[in-house]
Every structure is written in structure tokens, then in C-alpha cells.
Amino acid sequence: VQLQAYGGGLVQAGGSLRLSCAASGRTFSSDAMGWFRQAPGKEREFVATMNYGGGTSYADSVTGRFTISRDNAKNAVYLQMNSLKPEDTAVYYCAADRYGLGSRRRYEYDYWGQGTQVTVSS
């Protein structure tokens, strides 16, 4: 089972990036898929999640700017990030929760990708 996140990079404040996460090794259509991020010296924090039914939840800090989506046919999940701010700079991780509920707690996720770096310059 493998999750691979990609699409990070360097962008100016106000810009956009789209992160992708490709899953392999099993079907994730009944899982909840989430995005977390970790800035240097900080704990990994919740960003967004989508449960098995398509319901979404976002951290307050990204609501209205980020959008999570998924393509079950491709076993993939995406994070569209708009109006990026320097404080969004972090390594972004995708994760899968087998129970499909879409938790904000990272401990409830069973599978993790390796992370992709997002750097937003001011």
C-alpha cells in the first residue's frame, strides 16, 4: 500500500498550487482521504479531509482558500490551494483512513504518503 503526494513547489503569496496524491496497492474509494501539513518546528496539523460519502471538512485557516477533491476511478485525491500565504509553507502529506469517516485527528489515519514541500514567499 502506497500513497505518493506530489505537486508542491515554490510560489509567491497570493498564488495557487494543486497537490495530488496517488494511491496504490488497494482501493481507497471507501476510505476517507485527508491532507495534513507540518511546518518546521511544529506538529503535523490537519488541513482537509473528504469522507467516503464525499463530505468535506477544513481547518479554519484554509477554509475558503483550499478545496479537497478525489477521483475514485484513479484512486487519487487532490488539494487545490488558492490565495496562498507564507504561513501555508510546510510539508504537505496525504493520508487514508480505512473507516472512511474523515477525522481531523492524524492518529486515525492508517496510511501516509511521503510528503511534498510547499513554500510560499512573501
N, C-alpha and C positions, 0 to 999 in steps of 0.2 A: 504494500500500500504506500502510495507516494503522492504528496502534494507539492507542486512546484509553482512558486509565485514569481512573477516577472513583470516588467513594465515600469519599474522605478527609474529614477534619474534625477537630474538637476533641473530645477525650474524656478523662474522668478516669481515673487509674490504676485498673486492675482492670476497666475497661470493654472493650467489643468494638466492632469495626468490620468491615465486609465491603467489600473493594475489588473492583471489577470492571474488566475490560479487554475492550473490544470491538474486534475486528479486522475490517478490510475491505480489499478490493482483491485478495484471493486467498484460497484455502482454506488454513487453518492446521492441519488435522486431522493432518497428518503431521509437523508441527513440534513441537519442544519449546517449551514456554511457561514463562517464568520471571518471577520478581519480584526486583527489586533495590531498594535504598534508599540514599539519600545524605543524611547529616546535615550541617549547616553546618560547613565547615572540614575535612570528612572525605572520603575517597574513596568512590565508589559501591561498595556491597558486596552480595554475594549474600544472598538471603533464602530463596527456594524455587524449585524447578523441577519440572515434570512432563514426562517424555519422551513420545514418540509412542505408546508402549505403555501409558501410564498409571502408570509407575513414578515415584516422587517422591523428592526429596532436600531436606533443610532445613539451614539454618545451625544450628549448635549453640545459638545464642542464642534461637532461636524454636521449636525442637523441643518439641512437646507443647503449644504455645500457638497456633501458626498452622497452617492447613490450606489447601493449594492444591487447586483442582479446576478442571475445564474442561467445557464443553458444546460439543462439536464441531458440533452442529447449529446452534448460534447463533454459532459462531466466537468464543467467549468463554472467558476464564479468570478465576478468582476467587481471592481470598485472604481467608479468614476469619481474623481476628485476635482472639484472646481473651486475657484476663488481661494487658492492655496495660500497659506500663511507660513511665515518662518517657524511658528510653533508646531506646524504639522511635520516638521523634519523628524524622521525616525526610520527605523527598520520596520517594514510592514510584513505581517505574517498572515497567511490564510490558515484556516483550521476547519475541521469537520467534527460534528457532534452526532454520534450514531443514533441518539434518541430523538433527534430531529426537532427539539423544542426551541432552539435558538436562545441560548443563555448568554448573559453578559459576563459570566464567570469563566475565566480561562481554564479552570480546573475541570470543567465539564466537557471539554473538547478532547477527543481521542487521538486525532491525527493532526499533524502540523507540517507546514511547508518550511522551507529553509529561510525565508525572508528576502525582501528586496528593499534596497535603500532608496528613500525619498528625501531629497534635500531641497529646501525652499530658501532661496536667497532673498534678502530684503532690498 
